[in-house]
Amino acid sequence: MLAKPLTEPRLIPAPEPFWGALEDVLTRIDGIDPRRYDKTRNYLDGAVTWLSPYITHGVINTRTVAERVLDRHPAKSCYRLLYELAWREYFHRIWQENESAIFDDFYHSQAGVGSDELPLAIVNARTGIRVLDDGIHTVQQTGWMHNHMRMWVAGITCNTAHTHWKTPARWLYYHLLDGDLASNTLSWQWIAGTFSHKQYIANQDNINKYSRSKQHDTWLDVDYDTLAVMATPDVLKERVASVELPQSIPGESVPSHVDGKVALRSLWNLNPEWLSSDPDAKQVLFIEKQQVEDWPMAPHRWAFIQHWVDQLQLEVWVGSVAELEQLQSTGTDFVREEYPACSHWPGKVLDRPFHFGVPDGAYRSFSQFWKQVK
């Protein structure tokens, strides 16, 4: 079934870039209505928190969100919000335990793969599914994308267009204002069935329900049994061999000599209150050049990072871990916060705050993790 004529994608309403200061972010947390969140979070116009960029980049953390919400609301009404915060911690616990193994098919090989290359219609927001095209256009322009939209995009890309998850995951990470290496990677694998027991698919009825749209007679307007065995639709067959992901990395080269202690921040630790008890340490954001070349980020994301760099008045170094190790050998004393992407960096490592503890037993799924920590 062919799609109706394509229309120009539009921007889906989302918050304007929320720069501000830490106090403004905390005010946003305090304004969360967990009951409305519970009832409406799956809808594109639902009462989601829009906090994820600040959690991803460590401006705030899951513990702060949970504690401030629980201070204002009964625990029972916060169940769904805490459950979703636990998903993020679960992904990071998996990353801590398995390190770089999360960047390959984790539990199973992806079934039904026909290509490693992105469908051109996904990259150009020209699938003919209006809500989907609007969502792709919006994330490319602003960095915002609702979680349910991410599931639709990933499900259609992996399981309807039969694309291996890795290249699409890197492409979406680039655009997302809240791109998180663990959450994004393992969510794509959950959709693709390599980190779960089955693949996720969505049809037009599902998209219409949660977007409150009324589009019909598309290639996606079929029942689930048909969708599960459907060949790649014509609109998704054309592929793009490579997608340009340009970026401009801010900062100066790593200096040849530094006296004293350096509080070494990563792109995921922009917390204004981190190490506030040690005012004598030089506050430095270190950008590992190879890492951001492997996982590039869009200009709107670098602008978000630059805002917090300015807020914190950080020096920014761009270079290699070998250059840090050379500094350490000459007497520079580094201290940093635990983060799996930085596990090979030198220096004393401080614990990262989590709301939930580490489970005592094994957990191969989120349900097993949640059963132990809730």
ABEGO torsion letter per residue (X at the ends): XBBBBBBBBBBBBBBBBBBEBAAAAAAAAAABBAAAAAAAAABAABBBAGAAAAAAAGABBAAAAAAAAAAABBAAAAAAAAAAAAAAAAAAAAAAAAEAAAABBAABBBBGBABABBBAAAAAGAAGBAAAAAAAAAAAAAGBBBAAAAAAAAAAAAAAAGBBAAAAAAAAAAABAABBAAAAAAAAAAAAGAABABBBBBBAAAAAAAAGBABBGBAABBBAAAAAABBBBAAAABBBABBBBBBBBBEBBBBABBBEBBBBBBAABABAABGAABAABBBBBBBBAAAAAABBBBAAAAAAAAAAAAAAGBBBBBEBAAAAAAAAAAGBBBBBBBBAAAAABBEBBBBBBBABBBBABBBABAAAAAAAAX
